[in-house]
Amino acid sequence: MQVHFQIETLPVFKNAVVTIGAFDGVHAGHQAILRSLKYEAEKIDGETIVITFHPHPRRILNNADAPSLLTSLEERIEKFQELGIDHLVVVPFDHVFAELSAEEYLSKFLIGLFHPKIIVIGYDHRFGKERKGDFQYLKNMADVYSYQVFEIPEHVLNESRVSSTQIREFLLNGQIEQANKLLTYPYQLHGIVIEGDKLGRTLGYPTANLSLVDSDKLIPASGVYAVTVQLIENGEVRFEKGMMNIGYRPTVNGKERRIEVHIFSFDEDIYHKHLKVSLLKYTRKEMKFSGIDALINQLHEDKNQISKILENINPSK
């Protein structure tokens, strides 16, 4: 897959089959659109082109109302690569772009830069200033610009009952397995290991404190999770199992929310290294214990329970 960040220097695409959207999560509903994109491209020996935006349009148009993200740009790129897309075009979204009318968006942007043979969009896709462009507008203009347009109907997208909003709600409620089912893959947190207060080490459970790479990334409900971990160093990836706590650590009067990962059978200095943590199961809420001994006993129970959950899991899958 080729990734294009400069729209001024795009190549000439062969029989371009195009879809457009933020695609936050690249979830099952988005994947239905991408399957249709690939199907139509195969019929005309064309290239599949996904046009996405960075930052998320709602960050620019109404930052106070903008949702936390399910996927960073890096994660979206990885998912499109896995799904076999030919070209990903990352459009810098700003107020100038947002001011394009539906007519300008179509003529100057879509037609002027991509010359599509086929456009594939979801039934609820809107574009242009005040979101005035839609499927019907594209259909009305199809003969003028010599393209075909296909709409993925509501019933197809809703068969999976998927929306980014629903996934966010699941994550914020600790319903990680439901969220993962709609995503079709485990939700991930990607961060850099920073120094903490080293309390976990004194308890016998050293943890990697994670500072997320993307500050807009949604942090799920506080509590304990069964996780697999990718440790990334010098282009090499190691796969491990572990447990993660998200929260304020009320037993030790913690003041800030932290993401801490205890990697099983592992005791190395990994400060400043990258971790990708895949969340598989939410095992309990964050709790305040009567003291350190009670906390240690609970950590033993957590590790035993999570070890059983992960017993037959291959962390590299």
Phi and psi in degrees as GROMACS dihedral restraints (atoms count N, CA, C in turn):
[ dihedral_restraints ]
;  ai    aj    ak    al  type     phi  dphi    fc
    3     4     5     6     1   -97.7    20    10
    4     5     6     7     1   134.3    20    10
    6     7     8     9     1  -110.0    20    10
    7     8     9    10     1   127.7    20    10
    9    10    11    12     1  -116.8    20    10
   10    11    12    13     1   122.5    20    10
   12    13    14    15     1  -105.2    20    10
   13    14    15    16     1   -16.5    20    10
   15    16    17    18     1  -109.0    20    10
   16    17    18    19     1   104.5    20    10
   18    19    20    21     1   -72.9    20    10
   19    20    21    22     1   -14.0    20    10
   21    22    23    24     1   -76.2    20    10
   22    23    24    25     1   -16.6    20    10
   24    25    26    27     1  -122.8    20    10
   25    26    27    28     1    34.7    20    10
   27    28    29    30     1   -69.0    20    10
   28    29    30    31     1   147.9    20    10
   30    31    32    33     1   -75.2    20    10
   31    32    33    34     1   174.2    20    10
   33    34    35    36     1   -84.2    20    10
   34    35    36    37     1   116.8    20    10
   36    37    38    39     1   -84.1    20    10
   37    38    39    40     1   148.2    20    10
   39    40    41    42     1   -91.5    20    10
   40    41    42    43     1   115.3    20    10
   42    43    44    45     1    45.7    20    10
   43    44    45    46     1    61.9    20    10
   45    46    47    48     1   -63.1    20    10
   46    47    48    49     1   128.4    20    10
   48    49    50    51     1  -116.3    20    10
   49    50    51    52     1   114.4    20    10
   51    52    53    54     1  -118.6    20    10
   52    53    54    55     1   142.5    20    10
   54    55    56    57     1  -134.9    20    10
   55    56    57    58     1   157.2    20    10
   57    58    59    60     1  -134.6    20    10
   58    59    60    61     1   140.2    20    10
   60    61    62    63     1   168.0    20    10
   61    62    63    64     1   169.6    20    10
   63    64    65    66     1   -74.0    20    10
   64    65    66    67     1   -36.1    20    10
   66    67    68    69     1    54.9    20    10
   67    68    69    70     1    38.7    20    10
   69    70    71    72     1   -67.2    20    10
   70    71    72    73     1   120.8    20    10
   72    73    74    75     1   100.2    20    10
   73    74    75    76     1   -28.1    20    10
   75    76    77    78     1    41.8    20    10
   76    77    78    79     1    53.1    20    10
   78    79    80    81     1   -85.8    20    10
   79    80    81    82     1  -173.1    20    10
   81    82    83    84     1   -58.3    20    10
   82    83    84    85     1   -36.8    20    10
   84    85    86    87     1   -65.7    20    10
   85    86    87    88     1   -44.0    20    10
   87    88    89    90     1   -61.7    20    10
   88    89    90    91     1   -38.5    20    10
   90    91    92    93     1   -65.0    20    10
   91    92    93    94     1   -29.5    20    10
   93    94    95    96     1   -64.1    20    10
   94    95    96    97     1   -39.5    20    10
   96    97    98    99     1   -65.4    20    10
   97    98    99   100     1   -42.9    20    10
   99   100   101   102     1   -67.6    20    10
  100   101   102   103     1   -33.8    20    10
  102   103   104   105     1   -64.0    20    10
  103   104   105   106     1   -42.4    20    10
  105   106   107   108     1   -64.0    20    10
  106   107   108   109     1   -39.1    20    10
  108   109   110   111     1   -58.4    20    10
  109   110   111   112     1   -47.7    20    10
  111   112   113   114     1   -67.6    20    10
  112   113   114   115     1   -36.9    20    10
  114   115   116   117     1   -62.7    20    10
  115   116   117   118     1   -45.5    20    10
  117   118   119   120     1   -67.9    20    10
  118   119   120   121     1   -36.3    20    10
  120   121   122   123     1   -66.0    20    10
  121   122   123   124     1   -38.8    20    10
  123   124   125   126     1   -62.6    20    10
  124   125   126   127     1   -34.4    20    10
  126   127   128   129     1   -68.0    20    10
  127   128   129   130     1   -27.0    20    10
  129   130   131   132     1  -118.7    20    10
  130   131   132   133     1    15.9    20    10
  132   133   134   135     1    52.8    20    10
  133   134   135   136     1    49.0    20    10
  135   136   137   138     1  -108.0    20    10
  136   137   138   139     1   179.0    20    10
  138   139   140   141     1  -106.8    20    10
  139   140   141   142     1   138.4    20    10
  141   142   143   144     1   -86.0    20    10
  142   143   144   145     1   132.7    20    10
  144   145   146   147     1  -131.0    20    10
  145   146   147   148     1   120.4    20    10
  147   148   149   150     1  -102.7    20    10
  148   149   150   151     1   125.2    20    10
  150   151   152   153     1  -104.3    20    10
  151   152   153   154     1   119.5    20    10
  153   154   155   156     1  -128.5    20    10
  154   155   156   157     1   175.9    20    10
  156   157   158   159     1  -127.2    20    10
  157   158   159   160     1   146.6    20    10
  159   160   161   162     1  -148.5    20    10
  160   161   162   163     1   125.5    20    10
  162   163   164   165     1   -70.7    20    10
  163   164   165   166     1   173.7    20    10
  165   166   167   168     1   -55.6    20    10
  166   167   168   169     1   132.3    20    10
  168   169   170   171     1   -50.5    20    10
  169   170   171   172     1   -35.4    20    10
  171   172   173   174     1   -70.7    20    10
  172   173   174   175     1   -19.6    20    10
  174   175   176   177     1   -66.6    20    10
  175   176   177   178     1   -30.3    20    10
  177   178   179   180     1   -89.7    20    10
  178   179   180   181     1   -43.5    20    10
  180   181   182   183     1   -78.2    20    10
  181   182   183   184     1   -34.2    20    10
  183   184   185   186     1  -158.8    20    10
  184   185   186   187     1    75.9    20    10
  186   187   188   189     1   -59.9    20    10
  187   188   189   190     1   -33.3    20    10
  189   190   191   192     1   -64.9    20    10
  190   191   192   193     1   -26.7    20    10
  192   193   194   195     1  -102.9    20    10
  193   194   195   196     1     4.1    20    10
  195   196   197   198     1   -73.4    20    10
  196   197   198   199     1   135.7    20    10
  198   199   200   201     1   -77.4    20    10
  199   200   201   202     1   155.9    20    10
  201   202   203   204     1   -66.0    20    10
  202   203   204   205     1   152.5    20    10
  204   205   206   207     1   -90.2    20    10
  205   206   207   208     1   143.0    20    10
  207   208   209   210     1   -80.5    20    10
  208   209   210   211     1   -31.5    20    10
  210   211   212   213     1  -136.9    20    10
  211   212   213   214     1   136.9    20    10
  213   214   215   216     1   -73.6    20    10
  214   215   216   217     1   169.6    20    10
  216   217   218   219     1   -59.3    20    10
  217   218   219   220     1   -42.5    20    10
  219   220   221   222     1   -58.1    20    10
  220   221   222   223     1   -42.8    20    10
  222   223   224   225     1   -68.1    20    10
  223   224   225   226     1   -38.7    20    10
  225   226   227   228     1   -61.9    20    10
  226   227   228   229     1   -42.7    20    10
  228   229   230   231     1   -58.5    20    10
  229   230   231   232     1   -44.4    20    10
  231   232   233   234     1   -61.2    20    10
  232   233   234   235     1   -42.0    20    10
  234   235   236   237     1   -67.4    20    10
  235   236   237   238     1   -42.4    20    10
  237   238   239   240     1   -63.7    20    10
  238   239   240   241     1   -36.6    20    10
  240   241   242   243     1   -61.4    20    10
  241   242   243   244     1   -48.1    20    10
  243   244   245   246     1   -61.1    20    10
  244   245   246   247     1   -32.7    20    10
  246   247   248   249     1   -86.2    20    10
  247   248   249   250     1     2.4    20    10
  249   250   251   252     1    79.1    20    10
  250   251   252   253     1    30.0    20    10
  252   253   254   255     1   -77.9    20    10
  253   254   255   256     1   143.3    20    10
  255   256   257   258     1   -77.5    20    10
  256   257   258   259     1   -45.6    20    10
  258   259   260   261     1  -135.9    20    10
  259   260   261   262     1   134.3    20    10
  261   262   263   264     1  -116.9    20    10
  262   263   264   265     1   123.8    20    10
  264   265   266   267     1  -110.3    20    10
  265   266   267   268     1   116.9    20    10
  267   268   269   270     1   -97.9    20    10
  268   269   270   271     1   109.2    20    10
  270   271   272   273     1   -92.9    20    10
  271   272   273   274     1   124.6    20    10
  273   274   275   276     1   -66.4    20    10
  274   275   276   277     1   113.6    20    10
  276   277   278   279     1   -90.8    20    10
  277   278   279   280     1   123.8    20    10
  279   280   281   282     1  -142.5    20    10
  280   281   282   283     1  -178.0    20    10
  282   283   284   285     1   -66.9    20    10
  283   284   285   286     1   -31.1    20    10
  285   286   287   288     1   -64.7    20    10
  286   287   288   289     1   -47.2    20    10
  288   289   290   291     1   -63.1    20    10
  289   290   291   292     1   -39.8    20    10
  291   292   293   294     1   -63.7    20    10
  292   293   294   295     1   -22.8    20    10
  294   295   296   297     1   -84.2    20    10
  295   296   297   298     1    -6.4    20    10
  297   298   299   300     1   -62.1    20    10
  298   299   300   301     1   130.6    20    10
  300   301   302   303     1   -70.3    20    10
  301   302   303   304     1   166.2    20    10
  303   304   305   306     1   -57.4    20    10
  304   305   306   307     1   -39.0    20    10
  306   307   308   309     1   -65.1    20    10
  307   308   309   310     1   -44.3    20    10
  309   310   311   312     1   -67.6    20    10
  310   311   312   313     1   -39.8    20    10
  312   313   314   315     1   -57.6    20    10
  313   314   315   316     1   -45.5    20    10
  315   316   317   318     1   -70.6    20    10
  316   317   318   319     1   -52.6    20    10
  318   319   320   321     1   -73.5    20    10
  319   320   321   322     1   -46.6    20    10
  321   322   323   324     1   -84.2    20    10
  322   323   324   325     1   -37.3    20    10
  324   325   326   327     1   -91.6    20    10
  325   326   327   328     1   -67.6    20    10
  327   328   329   330     1   -64.5    20    10
  328   329   330   331     1   -52.5    20    10
  330   331   332   333     1   -74.6    20    10
  331   332   333   334     1   -45.5    20    10
  333   334   335   336     1   -63.4    20    10
  334   335   336   337     1   -34.2    20    10
  336   337   338   339     1  -101.6    20    10
  337   338   339   340     1   -28.6    20    10
  339   340   341   342     1  -115.7    20    10
  340   341   342   343     1   -23.6    20    10
  342   343   344   345     1    46.8    20    10
  343   344   345   346     1    56.9    20    10
  345   346   347   348     1   -68.9    20    10
  346   347   348   349     1   142.7    20    10
  348   349   350   351     1   -85.6    20    10
  349   350   351   352     1   -34.7    20    10
  351   352   353   354     1  -140.9    20    10
  352   353   354   355     1   137.2    20    10
  354   355   356   357     1  -117.1    20    10
  355   356   357   358     1   129.9    20    10
  357   358   359   360     1  -118.8    20    10
  358   359   360   361     1   123.6    20    10
  360   361   362   363     1  -138.9    20    10
  361   362   363   364     1   158.3    20    10
  363   364   365   366     1   -74.2    20    10
  364   365   366   367     1   158.7    20    10
  366   367   368   369     1   -59.6    20    10
  367   368   369   370     1   -25.5    20    10
  369   370   371   372     1  -105.0    20    10
  370   371   372   373     1    14.1    20    10
  372   373   374   375     1   -71.8    20    10
  373   374   375   376     1   133.4    20    10
  375   376   377   378     1  -129.3    20    10
  376   377   378   379     1   151.0    20    10
  378   379   380   381     1  -151.4    20    10
  379   380   381   382     1   164.8    20    10
  381   382   383   384     1    82.6    20    10
  382   383   384   385     1   169.1    20    10
  384   385   386   387     1   -55.3    20    10
  385   386   387   388     1   134.2    20    10
  387   388   389   390     1    59.4    20    10
  388   389   390   391     1    19.4    20    10
  390   391   392   393     1    55.4    20    10
  391   392   393   394     1    39.8    20    10
  393   394   395   396     1   -82.0    20    10
  394   395   396   397     1   -19.4    20    10
  396   397   398   399     1   -82.3    20    10
  397   398   399   400     1   142.2    20    10
  399   400   401   402     1  -153.1    20    10
  400   401   402   403     1  -172.6    20    10
  402   403   404   405     1   -58.7    20    10
  403   404   405   406     1   -42.9    20    10
  405   406   407   408     1   -63.0    20    10
  406   407   408   409     1   -39.2    20    10
  408   409   410   411     1   -63.4    20    10
  409   410   411   412     1   -44.7    20    10
  411   412   413   414     1   -61.1    20    10
  412   413   414   415     1   -40.2    20    10
  414   415   416   417     1   -65.2    20    10
  415   416   417   418     1   -40.9    20    10
  417   418   419   420     1   -63.7    20    10
  418   419   420   421     1   -29.9    20    10
  420   421   422   423     1   -97.6    20    10
  421   422   423   424     1     1.6    20    10
  423   424   425   426     1   -60.9    20    10
  424   425   426   427     1   -42.5    20    10
  426   427   428   429     1   -69.5    20    10
  427   428   429   430     1   -33.1    20    10
  429   430   431   432     1   -62.7    20    10
  430   431   432   433     1   -41.0    20    10
  432   433   434   435     1  -108.9    20    10
  433   434   435   436     1     5.9    20    10
  435   436   437   438     1    59.9    20    10
  436   437   438   439     1    51.9    20    10
  438   439   440   441     1  -131.4    20    10
  439   440   441   442     1   165.9    20    10
  441   442   443   444     1  -106.6    20    10
  442   443   444   445     1   150.7    20    10
  444   445   446   447     1  -130.5    20    10
  445   446   447   448     1   133.9    20    10
  447   448   449   450     1  -121.9    20    10
  448   449   450   451     1   133.7    20    10
  450   451   452   453     1  -104.9    20    10
  451   452   453   454     1   131.2    20    10
  453   454   455   456     1   -82.9    20    10
  454   455   456   457     1   111.4    20    10
  456   457   458   459     1   -69.3    20    10
  457   458   459   460     1   162.9    20    10
  459   460   461   462     1   -57.9    20    10
  460   461   462   463     1   -41.8    20    10
  462   463   464   465     1   -66.3    20    10
  463   464   465   466     1   -30.0    20    10
  465   466   467   468     1   -70.2    20    10
  466   467   468   469     1   -47.8    20    10
  468   469   470   471     1   -67.4    20    10
  469   470   471   472     1   -33.0    20    10
  471   472   473   474     1   -84.5    20    10
  472   473   474   475     1    -9.2    20    10
  474   475   476   477     1   -57.5    20    10
  475   476   477   478     1   -37.0    20    10
  477   478   479   480     1   -87.0    20    10
  478   479   480   481     1    -5.2    20    10
  480   481   482   483     1    51.6    20    10
  481   482   483   484     1    49.0    20    10
  483   484   485   486     1  -112.8    20    10
  484   485   486   487     1   134.7    20    10
  486   487   488   489     1  -149.0    20    10
  487   488   489   490     1   151.9    20    10
  489   490   491   492     1   -60.4    20    10
  490   491   492   493     1   -35.8    20    10
  492   493   494   495     1   -62.3    20    10
  493   494   495   496     1   -43.2    20    10
  495   496   497   498     1   -64.2    20    10
  496   497   498   499     1   -41.0    20    10
  498   499   500   501     1   -63.0    20    10
  499   500   501   502     1   -42.8    20    10
  501   502   503   504     1   -59.2    20    10
  502   503   504   505     1   -43.0    20    10
  504   505   506   507     1   -62.5    20    10
  505   506   507   508     1   -42.4    20    10
  507   508   509   510     1   -58.9    20    10
  508   509   510   511     1   -47.0    20    10
  510   511   512   513     1   -63.1    20    10
  511   512   513   514     1   -41.8    20    10
  513   514   515   516     1   -71.6    20    10
  514   515   516   517     1   -17.3    20    10
  516   517   518   519     1  -100.6    20    10
  517   518   519   520     1     7.0    20    10
  519   520   521   522     1    76.9    20    10
  520   521   522   523     1    11.9    20    10
  522   523   524   525     1   -91.2    20    10
  523   524   525   526     1    65.4    20    10
  525   526   527   528     1   -66.7    20    10
  526   527   528   529     1   -35.9    20    10
  528   529   530   531     1   -67.8    20    10
  529   530   531   532     1   -37.3    20    10
  531   532   533   534     1   -66.1    20    10
  532   533   534   535     1   -41.5    20    10
  534   535   536   537     1   -62.5    20    10
  535   536   537   538     1   -45.0    20    10
  537   538   539   540     1   -62.8    20    10
  538   539   540   541     1   -34.8    20    10
  540   541   542   543     1   -63.5    20    10
  541   542   543   544     1   -41.5    20    10
  543   544   545   546     1   -74.5    20    10
  544   545   546   547     1   -32.3    20    10
  546   547   548   549     1   -72.1    20    10
  547   548   549   550     1   -31.9    20    10
  549   550   551   552     1    78.7    20    10
  550   551   552   553     1    11.1    20    10
  552   553   554   555     1  -158.5    20    10
  553   554   555   556     1   161.5    20    10
  555   556   557   558     1   -68.8    20    10
  556   557   558   559     1   137.0    20    10
  558   559   560   561     1   -64.2    20    10
  559   560   561   562     1   139.8    20    10
  561   562   563   564     1  -122.7    20    10
  562   563   564   565     1   148.5    20    10
  564   565   566   567     1  -119.0    20    10
  565   566   567   568     1   127.6    20    10
  567   568   569   570     1  -116.9    20    10
  568   569   570   571     1   123.4    20    10
  570   571   572   573     1  -152.9    20    10
  571   572   573   574     1   178.5    20    10
  573   574   575   576     1  -108.6    20    10
  574   575   576   577     1   137.7    20    10
  576   577   578   579     1   -76.6    20    10
  577   578   579   580     1   123.7    20    10
  579   580   581   582     1  -117.0    20    10
  580   581   582   583     1   164.6    20    10
  582   583   584   585     1   -74.0    20    10
  583   584   585   586     1   138.5    20    10
  585   586   587   588     1  -113.4    20    10
  586   587   588   589     1  -152.4    20    10
  588   589   590   591     1   -94.2    20    10
  589   590   591   592     1     3.2    20    10
  591   592   593   594     1    63.1    20    10
  592   593   594   595     1    21.7    20    10
  594   595   596   597     1   -64.6    20    10
  595   596   597   598     1   -40.5    20    10
  597   598   599   600     1   -56.1    20    10
  598   599   600   601     1   -37.3    20    10
  600   601   602   603     1   -64.2    20    10
  601   602   603   604     1   -39.3    20    10
  603   604   605   606     1   -69.2    20    10
  604   605   606   607     1   -22.7    20    10
  606   607   608   609     1   -88.5    20    10
  607   608   609   610     1    -4.9    20    10
  609   610   611   612     1    89.3    20    10
  610   611   612   613     1     8.2    20    10
  612   613   614   615     1  -132.3    20    10
  613   614   615   616     1    73.8    20    10
  615   616   617   618     1   -60.3    20    10
  616   617   618   619     1   139.7    20    10
  618   619   620   621     1  -125.6    20    10
  619   620   621   622     1   151.4    20    10
  621   622   623   624     1   -95.9    20    10
  622   623   624   625     1   119.5    20    10
  624   625   626   627     1   -85.5    20    10
  625   626   627   628     1   125.8    20    10
  627   628   629   630     1  -102.9    20    10
  628   629   630   631     1   127.2    20    10
  630   631   632   633     1  -105.7    20    10
  631   632   633   634     1   115.0    20    10
  633   634   635   636     1   -64.6    20    10
  634   635   636   637     1   141.4    20    10
  636   637   638   639     1   -66.7    20    10
  637   638   639   640     1   -37.9    20    10
  639   640   641   642     1  -112.2    20    10
  640   641   642   643     1   111.9    20    10
  642   643   644   645     1   -68.4    20    10
  643   644   645   646     1   -14.6    20    10
  645   646   647   648     1   -86.8    20    10
  646   647   648   649     1    -3.1    20    10
  648   649   650   651     1   -68.8    20    10
  649   650   651   652     1   138.3    20    10
  651   652   653   654     1   -70.6    20    10
  652   653   654   655     1   129.1    20    10
  654   655   656   657     1   -99.3    20    10
  655   656   657   658     1   121.7    20    10
  657   658   659   660     1   -67.6    20    10
  658   659   660   661     1  -177.4    20    10
  660   661   662   663     1   -56.1    20    10
  661   662   663   664     1   146.0    20    10
  663   664   665   666     1   -64.1    20    10
  664   665   666   667     1   145.3    20    10
  666   667   668   669     1   144.3    20    10
  667   668   669   670     1  -165.7    20    10
  669   670   671   672     1  -109.9    20    10
  670   671   672   673     1   138.2    20    10
  672   673   674   675     1  -129.9    20    10
  673   674   675   676     1   146.3    20    10
  675   676   677   678     1   -83.7    20    10
  676   677   678   679     1   129.3    20    10
  678   679   680   681     1  -138.4    20    10
  679   680   681   682     1   158.9    20    10
  681   682   683   684     1  -113.4    20    10
  682   683   684   685     1   155.0    20    10
  684   685   686   687     1  -131.4    20    10
  685   686   687   688     1   134.6    20    10
  687   688   689   690     1  -105.8    20    10
  688   689   690   691     1   120.5    20    10
  690   691   692   693     1   -99.9    20    10
  691   692   693   694     1   117.9    20    10
  693   694   695   696     1  -109.5    20    10
  694   695   696   697     1   122.9    20    10
  696   697   698   699     1  -147.8    20    10
  697   698   699   700     1   122.9    20    10
  699   700   701   702     1    52.8    20    10
  700   701   702   703     1    39.8    20    10
  702   703   704   705     1    80.6    20    10
  703   704   705   706     1    -6.5    20    10
  705   706   707   708     1   -96.0    20    10
  706   707   708   709     1   146.6    20    10
  708   709   710   711     1  -122.6    20    10
  709   710   711   712     1   128.2    20    10
  711   712   713   714     1  -110.8    20    10
  712   713   714   715     1   142.8    20    10
  714   715   716   717     1  -112.6    20    10
  715   716   717   718     1   130.2    20    10
  717   718   719   720     1  -137.0    20    10
  718   719   720   721     1   170.5    20    10
  720   721   722   723     1  -113.7    20    10
  721   722   723   724     1   156.4    20    10
  723   724   725   726     1  -174.8    20    10
  724   725   726   727     1  -170.8    20    10
  726   727   728   729     1  -131.5    20    10
  727   728   729   730     1   149.5    20    10
  729   730   731   732     1  -128.6    20    10
  730   731   732   733     1   140.6    20    10
  732   733   734   735     1  -116.6    20    10
  733   734   735   736     1   131.4    20    10
  735   736   737   738     1  -114.3    20    10
  736   737   738   739     1   126.3    20    10
  738   739   740   741     1   156.7    20    10
  739   740   741   742     1  -167.4    20    10
  741   742   743   744     1   -99.7    20    10
  742   743   744   745     1    -4.2    20    10
  744   745   746   747     1    57.1    20    10
  745   746   747   748     1    62.3    20    10
  747   748   749   750     1   -63.3    20    10
  748   749   750   751     1   -25.6    20    10
  750   751   752   753     1   -63.3    20    10
  751   752   753   754     1   -31.3    20    10
  753   754   755   756     1  -109.7    20    10
  754   755   756   757     1    22.5    20    10
  756   757   758   759     1    57.2    20    10
  757   758   759   760     1    43.1    20    10
  759   760   761   762     1   -63.2    20    10
  760   761   762   763     1   147.0    20    10
  762   763   764   765     1  -109.7    20    10
  763   764   765   766     1   -16.0    20    10
  765   766   767   768     1  -131.3    20    10
  766   767   768   769     1   151.1    20    10
  768   769   770   771     1   -75.7    20    10
  769   770   771   772     1   131.1    20    10
  771   772   773   774     1  -127.3    20    10
  772   773   774   775     1   157.8    20    10
  774   775   776   777     1  -117.2    20    10
  775   776   777   778     1   113.1    20    10
  777   778   779   780     1  -125.5    20    10
  778   779   780   781     1   131.1    20    10
  780   781   782   783     1  -118.0    20    10
  781   782   783   784     1   124.3    20    10
  783   784   785   786     1  -101.0    20    10
  784   785   786   787     1   116.1    20    10
  786   787   788   789     1   -92.8    20    10
  787   788   789   790     1   125.5    20    10
  789   790   791   792     1   -65.9    20    10
  790   791   792   793     1   147.2    20    10
  792   793   794   795     1    50.7    20    10
  793   794   795   796     1    45.4    20    10
  795   796   797   798     1  -153.2    20    10
  796   797   798   799     1   128.1    20    10
  798   799   800   801     1  -149.6    20    10
  799   800   801   802     1    74.6    20    10
  801   802   803   804     1  -127.6    20    10
  802   803   804   805     1   158.8    20    10
  804   805   806   807     1   -79.4    20    10
  805   806   807   808     1   111.7    20    10
  807   808   809   810     1  -123.3    20    10
  808   809   810   811     1    25.3    20    10
  810   811   812   813     1   -58.0    20    10
  811   812   813   814     1   138.5    20    10
  813   814   815   816     1    72.8    20    10
  814   815   816   817     1     8.1    20    10
  816   817   818   819     1   -97.3    20    10
  817   818   819   820     1   161.0    20    10
  819   820   821   822     1   -90.3    20    10
  820   821   822   823     1   135.3    20    10
  822   823   824   825     1  -123.4    20    10
  823   824   825   826     1   138.5    20    10
  825   826   827   828     1  -114.8    20    10
  826   827   828   829     1   119.6    20    10
  828   829   830   831     1  -109.9    20    10
  829   830   831   832     1   122.2    20    10
  831   832   833   834     1   -99.4    20    10
  832   833   834   835     1   123.2    20    10
  834   835   836   837     1   -91.3    20    10
  835   836   837   838     1   121.1    20    10
  837   838   839   840     1  -108.1    20    10
  838   839   840   841     1   -37.0    20    10
  840   841   842   843     1  -153.8    20    10
  841   842   843   844     1   139.3    20    10
  843   844   845   846     1   -92.9    20    10
  844   845   846   847     1   121.0    20    10
  846   847   848   849     1  -103.2    20    10
  847   848   849   850     1   -29.4    20    10
  849   850   851   852     1  -166.3    20    10
  850   851   852   853     1   161.3    20    10
  852   853   854   855     1   -75.0    20    10
  853   854   855   856     1   162.5    20    10
  855   856   857   858     1   -68.8    20    10
  856   857   858   859     1   139.1    20    10
  858   859   860   861     1  -134.2    20    10
  859   860   861   862     1   153.9    20    10
  861   862   863   864     1  -102.3    20    10
  862   863   864   865     1   124.2    20    10
  864   865   866   867     1  -100.3    20    10
  865   866   867   868     1   166.2    20    10
  867   868   869   870     1   -70.1    20    10
  868   869   870   871     1   -19.9    20    10
  870   871   872   873     1   179.6    20    10
  871   872   873   874     1  -176.1    20    10
  873   874   875   876     1   -64.0    20    10
  874   875   876   877     1   -40.7    20    10
  876   877   878   879     1   -61.7    20    10
  877   878   879   880     1   -42.1    20    10
  879   880   881   882     1   -65.3    20    10
  880   881   882   883     1   -36.9    20    10
  882   883   884   885     1   -64.0    20    10
  883   884   885   886     1   -44.3    20    10
  885   886   887   888     1   -62.2    20    10
  886   887   888   889     1   -42.7    20    10
  888   889   890   891     1   -59.9    20    10
  889   890   891   892     1   -40.9    20    10
  891   892   893   894     1   -66.9    20    10
  892   893   894   895     1   -38.8    20    10
  894   895   896   897     1   -61.7    20    10
  895   896   897   898     1   -38.8    20    10
  897   898   899   900     1   -59.3    20    10
  898   899   900   901     1   -46.5    20    10
  900   901   902   903     1   -63.5    20    10
  901   902   903   904     1   -42.3    20    10
  903   904   905   906     1   -58.7    20    10
  904   905   906   907     1   -46.7    20    10
  906   907   908   909     1   -64.7    20    10
  907   908   909   910     1   -41.7    20    10
  909   910   911   912     1   -62.4    20    10
  910   911   912   913     1   -46.4    20    10
  912   913   914   915     1   -62.6    20    10
  913   914   915   916     1   -46.0    20    10
  915   916   917   918     1   -72.0    20    10
  916   917   918   919     1   -33.4    20    10
  918   919   920   921     1   -60.0    20    10
  919   920   921   922     1   -38.9    20    10
  921   922   923   924     1   -68.3    20    10
  922   923   924   925     1   -40.5    20    10
  924   925   926   927     1   -60.5    20    10
  925   926   927   928     1   -39.1    20    10
  927   928   929   930     1   -92.8    20    10
  928   929   930   931     1     1.8    20    10
  930   931   932   933     1   -52.3    20    10
  931   932   933   934     1   -43.4    20    10
  933   934   935   936     1  -103.5    20    10
  934   935   936   937     1    15.7    20    10
  936   937   938   939     1   -92.9    20    10
  937   938   939   940     1   129.5    20    10
  939   940   941   942     1   -92.3    20    10
  940   941   942   943     1   111.2    20    10
  942   943   944   945     1   -65.7    20    10
  943   944   945   946     1   -15.8    20    10
  945   946   947   948     1   -86.2    20    10
  946   947   948   949     1    -3.4    20    10
